Amino acid sequence: SQGIALEEMGLSPPHPQPNFPLDGKAAVVEWDKRKIWRKFAENYYLFLGTPSRMWLDHVFATVFDLKKRLSPETADLYFDTINDALKTDAFRPRALFERFNIELISTTDGSVDPLEAHQKLHADGWGKKVIPCFRPDDAIDPDHENFRMTVAELGRQTNEGVATFDSYLRALRARRAYYKKMGATATDHGPPSAFTTILAKADIEKLFAKALSTGLTAVEAEYYRGHMLVEMARMSLDDGLVMQIHPGSYRNHNAKLFTMFGRDKGADIPRAVDYTSALRPLLNELGNEVSFRLIIFTLDETSYARELAPLAGHYPALKVGPAWWFHDSPEGMRRYREQITETAGFYNTVGFNDDTRAFLSIPARHDVCRRMDSGILAKWVCEHRMTEEEALNVARDLTYNLVKQNYNL
């Protein structure tokens, strides 16, 4: 957002487009890691006020014992301290796992991932500490750039062939069973909207065939995704995997950035989502099933009190996930508790889980949430809205018990 090209930070575009560089001129990729770090330090002030700054400061101070603030003057001190530490056995992932007192981590894996790393973890006795999570967007979203290739691989891996919609569903069930065998307790879905629908068998079969041949229109793709979310919910009822949905992100909003660097480069933007109408077909079929669990995450804060809290406060199957992504922040967490609790209470939420890609930030992110929740609980104790004993019990549940309960851990 400040005009510094990704190439200046060491990222080489796998699909360079010389006809339209982002700033009108071709950027030179910087390979010198120390120079990249110095540029980061020079611009570190830009992160003031953001949760990223809070997490990073926490990591620098508590994990690396760096007492001085990161600045251009301390950039080399930071670089050398961190670089030296990461070479030691104390900073190997499993050592940090123990140091951070982590009981379990779940990775997010695509629908046809062979899970070779998890096989090795099982062999090492770590299979119950690091588990996979089934993320089938690439196999059930016809707009995904790898949809056809993934469906074909799905058929090869499961020996189903996926020539028909029924064989396609069998292949998905087989992959879910494999994930469950490898320790998975949940699935994860990131559709652009929360739209669900139940199509006649002949209609979904036609859409499936068209998706694999000529492709679907935008409307057809939305109906296909909506039906497949219901199919995934039905499978969750059968196999017990918790279903997570997190709609509301306009992914890869920056077309040039996506063309040059691919997905997941920071150009995902929140947008408004309807839940009340969109989820009704799914909830009418499965919302009253106590053995089915649907956890909803959102990027649309305006839906907290208006839709998600009332839905979670009614349907036994539905729980609200914690403040997520753009709202995984001090103020976002406060807004979440203030808007959700009066209607849904604490026990229709699932505690806190983070989705960091930075291993060292795990303690920081959980620490922030615990502080924000404790602040709200303390305020309500002072206002005589709960007793101190009740607040302590809720704090423990939000931190630990609800997560284990809702994810079947």
N, C-alpha and C positions, 0 to 999 in steps of 0.2 A: 504493500500500500504506500510505501515511501519511495518507490521507484528503484529499489535495489534489485537487480536481476537475479534470478535463481542461479544462473551460471556463476555469478560473483561469489555465491556461497557454496560453490563446489558441485552443483548439480548439472550433469551433462544431459541434454535432451536426447532421449532415445530416438525421437522422430523429429529431427530439426526441420524447420520450414523456413528457408532463407528468404522466401518471398514476403513473409510478414513476421519478423521478429517483434517481440512485444513492445519495444520502445522505438521502433523504426530503424534500428541499426543492430547488426549482429553483435551479440555479447560474447566475450571471450571467457571460456571456462577457467576458473581459478583452481589450481590443483594443490597449492601450498596450504596445508591445513593450519599452520600458525597464522598466515595472513588472513585466512577466512575467520579464524577465531578473533583476531584483532579487530576485524571489521564488525563482527558481532558485538564485541565489547564496546566499540565506539558508538554503536547504535542501541545499546542495552537500555538506555533511558526511554526509548520508545515503548517499552513494555510496562512502564509505570501505570499502576491502576488496574492491570490485568491479572487474572489468575495465573497466567503463564509466568509472570514475574514472581508471584508469591511462591509458586511451586519451585521455580529455579533457585530462588534465594534460600528456601528451605533445604533443598538438596545440597547446595554449596556449603551451607553452615553446618548441617547435621550429618551429612554423609561424608563430606570431604574435609570438614573442620576448617573451612576457610573463613576467617574472621573479618577480613576487609571486603568491602563491596566491590563487585566487578566493575571495572572502569578501564579506559584506555591505559591508565598507569599500572593497573594490576593484571592486565590481560595475560602477560607472559607468566606471571606467578600462577594464575589459574590454570593456564595451559599445561605448565610443567607439573603442577601438583596433581591435576586430574590424570594426565598422561602416565605419570609414575604410578599412581594408585591403581589404575586399571590393569597394570602389568602384574599385580600381585595376586596371590591366591585368595586373599581376603575379599577381593572384588570380583571373583568369579560368580556367575549367576546363582549357583546353588549355595554358596557361602552367604550371599546377600539375602537369599530366600530365607535362610535361618536367622540372619541378623535382623531382618525386618519382621520376624515372627509371623510369616505368612503361612497359613494353613493350606490354602488352595488357590491356584490360578487356573482360569479357563482361557484357552486360546480360541480364536474364531477362525474357522477353516471352511474353504469352499466345498461345494457338494461332491466333487470328485477328487479331493485331496487324498492321497494314499495314507496319510498320517504316519509316515515313516518315522518322524521325530518322536511321535507318541509311542510307537512300537519300541523304540530304543529306551524311552523313559520307563516303560513297563518292564523291560529287561533289567533296568537298573534299580527297580523298586520304587520308582517315582510316579508310577501310573495313577496313584490316587491323590497325588499332590498337584499334578499338572494334567488337566483333562481337556478334551476338545469340545467345541460347540458347533453344531451343524448349521452352516450359513448357506442356504440353497438359492440365493438370489440369482446366481449365474445359470441356474437350471429351471427357474420358474418365472423369471422376468423376460419376456420376449424382446424387450428393448435393450437388454444387456448385450454388449458387443460380442460376448463369447457364448451367447445362448445356444446356437446350433451346434457348435463344437462341443460344448459341455454336455448337451443332451446325448450326442453321439458317444462321447466317452462314458457317460452314465450307463448306456446300453452295453458297452464293451466290458466295463468293470463288473456288471451284475449278470451278464449273459442273458439279458432280457431282449436286447435288440431294439427296444423302444419304437417299433414300427406302428404301434397303436397307442392310444391314450391309456388304455388299461395296463399295457406293458410298461409304459412310462411311469405310472403310479407304482407299479410293483418294484421298479428299479429304485424309485425314491424311498420306498419302504425298506428296501434292502440296505441302502446306504445309511438310513437312520438307524437300522439295527446294528450295523457295523460301528457307527459312532457310539451307540449306547454300549456296545461290547468294549469299546476303548475308554469308557468312563464318562461319556457325555451325559448330562442331565437336562440339557436345554437345546432349543433351536433358536435362531436369530434371523430376523427378517427386516429388510430395509426398503420397503416399497415407497414410491413417491407419495402415495396417499394411503389412508386407512380404509379405502373402499373395499367392501366385500360383497359378494353376490353368489347365488347358487344357480348355475345354468343347467338346462336340460342336457342329458348325456350327449345327444346328437349335436347340440350346439358347441359344447366344449371340445368334442372330438373334431369338428370342423375347424375350430380355431387352432387346435394343436397341429393339425395337418398343414394349415396355412402358415402358421408360425415357422414351421420347418422348411417351407417351400418359398413362397413369394414374400412372406413377412406380413405383419399385421398393421392396420391403421392405429393411430393413437387411441381411438375409442375402443377398438377391438383389444388392444394390448391391456388397457385398463380393466376390461371385463375378464380377460384371461388371468391377470394378476389377482383380481378380486375373487375369482372362483378358486384359484390355487391356494389362497390364504385359508379358505374354508377347508380345502382338502388337507392342508397341513395341520389345521386344528383337529380334524377328524383323526388324523394319524397320531396326534399328541394324546388324544383321548384313549387311543388303543395302546400306545407304547409308553405313555407316562412321561415323555419329554416335555418339559416346560416350554411354552411358546412365548417368545419375545418379539414384539413389533415396535419398530421405531421409525415411523413415517415423518414426513414434513421437511425433508431436505431437498432443495433443488440442487442436485449434484452436478459437478463439473460445469458450473454456471459460466465460467470464463472459457469460451470456445477455443481461443488461440492457445491458452495454457494447456487445455486438454489435448489439443492436436499435437503440441510440441512435447509435452511431458507425460501425458496420460492422466489417469484418475488419481484422486486422493492427493491433490497438491494445494489444498486450502481454498478451493473455489466452490465449496458447498455452502449454500445460503438457506437459512430457515424461511419457511413460508407457512401460511395459515392452513390448518387442517380441520376438517369436519370429522368428528368421532361419533356423535349421537346417531346420525342417519347412516353413516358409512359402516359402522360395526354392527348395525341391527341384524342383518341377515345371519352373521356368524353367531352373535349372542342369542338370537332367537333359537338357534339350533343347539348351541353348546354352552351358553352362558350360565345355565343353572346346574351344570354338571360339576359336582364338588371334586371329582377326580381329574378335572381338566383345569389347567392354570394358564391364563393369558396375562402377560405383563406388558403394559404399554409405556413406552417412553415418548416424549414429545419435544419438539422444538418450538411449539406454539404455546407460549405461556398463557395466552388469553383463554385457552381451553381448560386450564386447571380447575377453576371454580365453576365454570359454566357447564362443562361436559364431563371431564375425566373423574372428578371427585364424586359427582352424583352417580355416574356409571359404576365406579368401584364401590360406592356405598350401597349399591343394590345387588349387582350380579355376583354370586359366590365365586365364579371362575376368574373374575377380573381384578387385577391389582395394578397399582400405579408404580412404575419404576421411579428411581430418584431423579432429581434435577440433572439434566443430561447435556453434554456437549457445550453449546454456547452458554448454558445456564449452570454448568458445573463450576460455580463461582460463589463467593460469599453472599453477594446480594441475590443471586439466582436461587441459592438454597434457602435464604430467608423468605423470598417471595413464594417459593414452592410450599414450604410448611404453612405459611400464613394463609394461602389460598386453598390448599388441599384439606387441611386437618379438620376444619369446622364441619365439613360434610362427610369426608371419608374416614376421619379419625387417623390414628397412627397405624392401626393394624390392618388397613387395606392398602398400605404401602409395603415396600419390600426392604426397607433399610437402605444401605448405601453399597453400591458396587461401582467401580470406575472402569473406564475402557481406555486407559492410557496406553500409548505405544512407547512410553519411556519408563523402563523398569525402575529407575531410581526415583521416580516421582510418586510411586505407590504410597509410601508413608505420608508424604506431603498432602496428597489429595484426600486420604482418609482423615488426616488430622484436621483439615479445613472443615470437612463435613461435621465431624464430631464437635468442633468448636461452635459452629453455627447452630446445630441442633441443641447443644447444651445452653447456648445463650437464650434461645427461645424458651426452653424448658425452665430456666432460671427466672425469666421474666414472668412466666405463668405461675410459678410458685409464689413469687412476690405479689402477684395480683390475686392470690388465693384461688386460682383456677385449678390447681392440683396440689397435692401434698408433696413434700420433698421426697418422701419414700416412693411415691408414684413416679415422680420425675426420674429418680435414679433407676427404677425398673424400666421405664420407657427408654432411657438413654442406653441401657444395656441391650434392649431388644433392637433398637435402631442400629446399633453398632454391629451386633453379632447374631442374635437369635433369629430375627426375621429373615435375614439373608439365607441362613441354613435351612430354615423352614420352607421358604418359598422356592428355593432351587433344589430341594430334595437332597441336601448334602448331609 
